[in-house]
Amino acid sequence: MRPAKAEFDADGEYSAQSYKPGDGLYPGTYRVLVSCWEVPPTPDGPPAKSFIPNRYQSRADSNLEVKVDAASDRVEFPIELEE
């Protein structure tokens, strides 16, 4: 399965991509992780500090999953994060 990514804007809007901006996702089921850094992780910098709970930074722990159907041209996936 091809991994994908998306960056969200200040309003929380995002669009996922596989290879280049705007190309979307291949059909399949994706486990989702979310990261939003107040202080991003770096090898030699200060300790990382996230705006969101740590469990969302792991595909295994986030419990977020999106299914992309081959017949769909758009999938709405609102992400609601809980403490």
C-alpha positions in Angstrom: 0.0 0.0 0.0 1.2 3.5 -0.8 1.6 5.8 2.2 0.0 9.2 1.8 0.2 12.6 3.6 -1.7 15.8 4.0 -0.9 19.1 5.6 -3.7 21.1 7.2 -4.0 24.9 7.1 -4.9 27.3 9.8 -8.7 26.5 9.3 -8.1 22.8 9.7 -8.7 22.1 6.0 -6.6 19.5 4.2 -6.2 17.4 1.1 -4.3 14.2 1.0 -1.8 13.2 -1.6 0.2 10.1 -2.6 3.0 11.5 -4.8 2.3 15.2 -5.5 -0.2 17.8 -4.4 -3.7 17.2 -5.7 -3.3 13.6 -6.8 -5.3 12.2 -3.9 -5.2 8.6 -2.5 -5.2 5.2 -4.1 -8.2 3.0 -3.2 -7.8 1.1 0.0 -7.9 1.5 3.8 -5.5 3.8 5.5 -4.6 4.1 9.2 -4.3 7.7 10.0 -1.9 9.6 12.3 -2.0 13.3 13.1 0.8 15.5 14.2 0.7 19.2 15.0 3.9 20.5 16.7 4.3 23.5 18.9 8.0 22.5 19.1 8.8 20.0 16.3 11.1 17.0 17.0 14.7 17.5 16.0 17.8 15.4 16.6 19.7 18.0 18.6 17.0 20.6 19.5 14.8 21.2 22.5 12.3 18.4 23.5 9.4 18.1 21.1 6.0 19.5 22.2 2.8 18.6 20.5 -0.5 20.6 20.4 -2.4 17.3 20.4 -2.4 14.1 22.5 0.5 11.7 21.8 -1.8 8.8 20.8 -2.7 10.5 17.6 0.9 10.5 16.5 0.9 6.7 16.0 -1.1 4.8 13.3 -1.4 1.9 15.8 -2.8 4.0 18.7 -4.9 6.7 17.0 -7.8 4.5 16.1 -8.4 6.6 13.0 -9.0 4.9 9.7 -10.3 6.0 6.3 -11.5 3.9 3.5 -11.1 5.1 -0.1 -13.4 3.4 -2.6 -12.3 3.2 -6.2 -15.6 4.6 -7.4 -15.3 7.7 -5.2 -13.9 10.9 -6.5 -13.9 12.5 -3.1 -13.9 11.2 0.5 -14.8 13.5 3.4 -12.9 12.5 6.5 -13.4 14.9 9.4 -10.9 14.3 12.2 -12.1 14.9 15.7 -9.4 14.6 18.3 -10.3 13.8 21.9 -8.1 14.2 25.0 
